[in-house]
Amino acid sequence: MISRTGHYEFIAREAYPFLVTLLLASAGAWWWARPWVCVFFLVLSALVAFFFRNPNRATPRQKGIVVAPADGIIVEIVEHTSSENLPNQILTRISTFMSVFNVHVNRFPLSGAAKKITHTPGRFLDARRSEASSLNERNSVVIDSEIGDVEVVQVAGKIARRIACWIHEEDTLAIGDRFGLIRFGSRVEVYIPSYLNVSVKKGTRVVGGVTVIARYPLPESSAPKED
């Protein structure tokens, strides 16, 4: 993510409490002449740093696309559905499951302003289950985009018990910008208008901020003009 000072953080800040504790434990083991214990804590530190890695991504910049909000596998595509945060709309929901081996930083699927952010307490079912969408703890961000309101939802999983959202309402982000993180295996969903053409299918592996998951026709005002 980008810190408030503008400095890029290669490892997300949510890792710091874990890393500090593990590195102090490693130093203590070394001080007390316990080299194997020291190595154990160093390995754990490396695993934590790997989990919270925050790589830069080259997001496509062509018009009329929606990109994956997270790394992982598409586990569900539900057409003609709805969302309580987008009333009176017919939507398509695209759900991505993140394992503990995936990058867990979440990204805006398209450019726009955070119109509404809602955190909903809930259960911690396996994030691969369909009912996790409505029963699990989750954080919804409604994006005011050029195609109207679109929703991206961070869903906690069986192991993931912490959802971090780094933005506030009225913040404006570009497509592919980082906006949050979920700790340890989880699910991220995008609700898009039903008329969009979905570019992925169940089982597709996606890369957050890179893989195009849907396309939409450009507004007339942005279409090339004929001479």
Secondary structure, DSSP 8 states (H G I E B T S, - for coil): -B-TTS-B-SB-GGGHHHHHHHHHHHHHHHHTT-HHHHHHHHHHHHHHHHHTB---------SSEEE-SSSEEEEEEEEEEEETTEEEEEEEEEEEEE-TTS--EEE-SSSEEEEEEEEE--B---TTSTTHHHHB-EEEEEEEETTEEEEEEEE--SS---EEE---TT-EE-TT-EEEEESSSEEEEEEEETTSEE---TT-EE-TTTSEEEE----GGGS----
